[in-house]
Structures are given as C-alpha cells and as structure tokens.
Amino acid sequence: MRLSHKVAIVTGGGSGLGRAGALGLAQAGAKVVVSDIKPEAGESTVAAISAAGGDGCFVAADVSRASDCERLVNAAIGRYGELHILYNNAGIALPFDDGFAPRVDPAVWDRVIATNLSSVFYCSHFAIPEIAKAGGGSIINTASSMAHLPLGGLDGYAASKGGVALLTKSMASGCGLMNIRVNAISPGYVDTPMNAMIWQSEEMKAAFAKGHATGLQTPEEIAEVVVFLASDESRSLTGAVLNCDRGWTAFKQPDMFR
Ligand SMILES: NC(=O)c1ccc[n+]([C@@H]2O[C@H](COP(=O)([O-])OP(=O)(O)OC[C@H]3O[C@@H](n4cnc5c(N)ncnc54)[C@H](O)[C@@H]3O)[C@@H](O)[C@H]2O)c1
C-alpha cells in the first residue's frame, strides 16, 4: 500500500474533509491519529477506520491552543513511536459573526485566526522535529479558494486562509533539508456540514454548484488529493498551494458572487 509503515495526524478529523482524509490515509495503509475538539465525532471516525480494517486512534485537542497541539504530537509518538504525515485540516467558518472588517468583533477575528492559521503553526512547530527524526515526510495544510478569490463578507476567514497559503511556502523552504515536503490544498466548495451552515437553502447550494466547472466537490475527492500529497508520488511538489477546486478560481463567477 502507498502509505504502509507511515504514521499520520489528522486535525479536525471528526467531520467533512478531515473525516474523509483520515479514512483515505488509513485505506492507503497509514496508521492515523485522528484529532478533533469534539470527542464523539473523532471517535466515530476511528470506529470507521477500524471497521474498514485500518489502524487508528483518537486524541482530543483544541488546535487553537499551542499546549493541545504539543500534547497531540506527543500522544502520536507515544502510541506509534514515530510521525511522517501531518494533515492540518481543522478549521472554522463563522458566517454569522465573521464578515466585513468594521462589523467583526476583534474576539471573533482572534478565534478564526487562532483556529485556522495559528493551529497550522502550532502543530507544525511540534511535529516538524518528529517528522525529521523519522527521516522526513509530508505536511498538508488546508487553505481554501478564499485564499485566492475571497467571496467578500468573511474577512477573518479569507485572511486566515491566505496566511496558511504563505506559511506553507515559507515552511517548505526551511523543511527541505529535513526531507519534509510542505504543501497546501485550496478546495472550492465541498458538500460538508461547514457549508450546509453557509448555504441554508437548496437555491443557494445550486448557485454555488454552478460556480464550479463540474459542480460541487465531495470530501472523498479532496481526500484523494491529500493521499497523493502524503505519498512519494507527489515528490516533485513542495511549497505548492494546489487549487483543487473544480475550476472555481479559474473563471468568472456567476453574478451573485461579484
Ligand atoms: N467545506 C469546504 O467547502 C471547504 C473549502 C475550502 C477549505 N475548507 C477547509 O477545510 C477544513 C475542513 O472543513 P470542513 O468543511 O470539513 O468542516 P467541518 O465543519 O465539516 O469539519 C471541521 C472539523 O474541525 C473540527 N474543529 C473545529 N474547531 C476545532 C478546533 N479548535 N480544534 C480541533 N478541531 C476543531 C470540528 O469539530 C469538525 O470536526 C477547514 O479548514 C475549512 O476551512 C473547507
């Protein structure tokens, strides 16, 4: 299998892209440490990994806190002895609180930046020395089409994802000598609980679908990109921010998005 003998951490692994990514990595042979702020959700992903014959465990962590990220990496080493893959997936979108800068409470801004951007720094900070000790590996960060083409009205989210894209490139440079590749994915709009909260109606969902060349994305297709980035097949890629968005950022959006 492509990822046999590899150990992976997936943050936010209890739902959506993280759950599909954890299942995909396990199916490719990796041992997967699933982490989430919601224990029930994370445990359910581990149960699905086990039911499919894979090897996984759950560690509760709030990745907006540096101390939780340190505990998560230590728990992964404690359980499996080494670490090769870090999938920084956990993130939040707060459509009712985040918005146009003058209307955003600074506390909301801080929460979005801590959860979506500082978490990537925290987990990488603690994981990089461990991945280096294992001889190298792959870090996959989660940016967004919003890092390249903001919708408007989610200023904190757009800034956090733009930060993830640049942090990815910057860390890739330092990680090269340790044989660690660092890349980011920028999905378009995927049918997950996060977007269900944003869309609120079938009409809105259909309008978002129309903005992609070939329709809405699935968590499983993004998981395939993640498994590719985790595997040696992507050895030419580091410092890349992949627009895996079915064309969302490639052409003009319908009127409602201008
Ligand atoms: N869904 C999309 O269309 C889309 C597009 C581009 C990027 N993304 C990004 O992909 C990632 C996953 O999105 P999703 O749609 O699967 O969302 P989701 O809401 O379905 O899942 C996110 C998971 O992260 C967990 N989480 C939230 N805050 C956390 C914290 N502080 N610590 C640990 N875990 C936490 C949640 O409990 C949940 O299980 C996010 O970073 C999101 O910004 C999503």
The ligand as an SDF file (V2000), in Angstrom:
LIG
                    3D

 44 48  0  0  0  0  0  0  0  0999 V2000
  -16.0500   22.6150    3.0330 N   0  0  0  0  0  0  0  0  0  0  0  0
  -15.4690   23.3930    2.1200 C   0  0  0  0  0  0  0  0  0  0  0  0
  -16.0440   23.7180    1.0770 O   0  0  0  0  0  0  0  0  0  0  0  0
  -14.0640   23.8880    2.3340 C   0  0  0  0  0  0  0  0  0  0  0  0
  -13.4390   24.5710    1.2830 C   0  0  0  0  0  0  0  0  0  0  0  0
  -12.1390   25.0260    1.4660 C   0  0  0  0  0  0  0  0  0  0  0  0
  -11.4850   24.8000    2.6600 C   0  0  0  0  0  0  0  0  0  0  0  0
  -12.1400   24.1400    3.6510 N   0  0  0  0  0  0  0  0  0  0  0  0
  -11.4100   23.9250    4.9030 C   0  0  0  0  0  0  0  0  0  0  0  0
  -11.3530   22.5290    5.1260 O   0  0  0  0  0  0  0  0  0  0  0  0
  -11.2940   22.2780    6.5250 C   0  0  0  0  0  0  0  0  0  0  0  0
  -12.4040   21.3250    6.9150 C   0  0  0  0  0  0  0  0  0  0  0  0
  -13.6550   21.8770    6.5610 O   0  0  0  0  0  0  0  0  0  0  0  0
  -14.9910   21.0340    6.6000 P   0  0  0  0  0  0  0  0  0  0  0  0
  -15.8860   21.6050    5.5700 O   0  0  0  0  0  0  0  0  0  0  0  0
  -14.6950   19.5950    6.5750 O   0  0  0  0  0  0  0  0  0  0  0  0
  -15.5790   21.4980    8.0310 O   0  0  0  0  0  0  0  0  0  0  0  0
  -16.4300   20.7000    9.1150 P   0  0  0  0  0  0  0  0  0  0  0  0
  -17.0650   21.7630    9.9350 O   0  0  0  0  0  0  0  0  0  0  0  0
  -17.2750   19.6720    8.4840 O   0  0  0  0  0  0  0  0  0  0  0  0
  -15.3080   19.9460    9.9690 O   0  0  0  0  0  0  0  0  0  0  0  0
  -14.3400   20.6540   10.7180 C   0  0  0  0  0  0  0  0  0  0  0  0
  -13.8850   19.7980   11.8860 C   0  0  0  0  0  0  0  0  0  0  0  0
  -12.9110   20.5610   12.6140 O   0  0  0  0  0  0  0  0  0  0  0  0
  -13.2220   20.4590   13.9930 C   0  0  0  0  0  0  0  0  0  0  0  0
  -12.7360   21.6440   14.7190 N   0  0  0  0  0  0  0  0  0  0  0  0
  -13.2440   22.8880   14.7090 C   0  0  0  0  0  0  0  0  0  0  0  0
  -12.5410   23.6900   15.5230 N   0  0  0  0  0  0  0  0  0  0  0  0
  -11.5560   22.9390   16.0450 C   0  0  0  0  0  0  0  0  0  0  0  0
  -10.5080   23.1960   16.9640 C   0  0  0  0  0  0  0  0  0  0  0  0
  -10.3360   24.4100   17.5270 N   0  0  0  0  0  0  0  0  0  0  0  0
   -9.6720   22.1820   17.2870 N   0  0  0  0  0  0  0  0  0  0  0  0
   -9.8430   20.9580   16.7480 C   0  0  0  0  0  0  0  0  0  0  0  0
  -10.8280   20.6470   15.8800 N   0  0  0  0  0  0  0  0  0  0  0  0
  -11.6780   21.6340   15.5360 C   0  0  0  0  0  0  0  0  0  0  0  0
  -14.7290   20.3380   14.0570 C   0  0  0  0  0  0  0  0  0  0  0  0
  -15.1610   19.7650   15.2930 O   0  0  0  0  0  0  0  0  0  0  0  0
  -15.0180   19.4590   12.8630 C   0  0  0  0  0  0  0  0  0  0  0  0
  -14.9900   18.0830   13.1920 O   0  0  0  0  0  0  0  0  0  0  0  0
  -11.3880   23.6470    7.2020 C   0  0  0  0  0  0  0  0  0  0  0  0
  -10.0900   24.1230    7.4690 O   0  0  0  0  0  0  0  0  0  0  0  0
  -12.0480   24.5010    6.1450 C   0  0  0  0  0  0  0  0  0  0  0  0
  -11.7670   25.8620    6.3200 O   0  0  0  0  0  0  0  0  0  0  0  0
  -13.3950   23.6720    3.5300 C   0  0  0  0  0  0  0  0  0  0  0  0
  1  2  1  0
  2  3  2  0
  2  4  1  0
  4  5  1  0
  4 44  2  0
  5  6  2  0
  6  7  1  0
  7  8  2  0
  8  9  1  0
  8 44  1  0
  9 10  1  0
  9 42  1  0
 10 11  1  0
 11 12  1  0
 11 40  1  0
 12 13  1  0
 13 14  1  0
 14 15  2  0
 14 16  1  0
 14 17  1  0
 17 18  1  0
 18 19  2  0
 18 20  1  0
 18 21  1  0
 21 22  1  0
 22 23  1  0
 23 24  1  0
 23 38  1  0
 24 25  1  0
 25 26  1  0
 25 36  1  0
 26 27  1  0
 26 35  1  0
 27 28  2  0
 28 29  1  0
 29 30  1  0
 29 35  2  0
 30 31  1  0
 30 32  2  0
 32 33  1  0
 33 34  2  0
 34 35  1  0
 36 37  1  0
 36 38  1  0
 38 39  1  0
 40 41  1  0
 40 42  1  0
 42 43  1  0
M  CHG  2   8   1  16  -1
M  END
$$$$
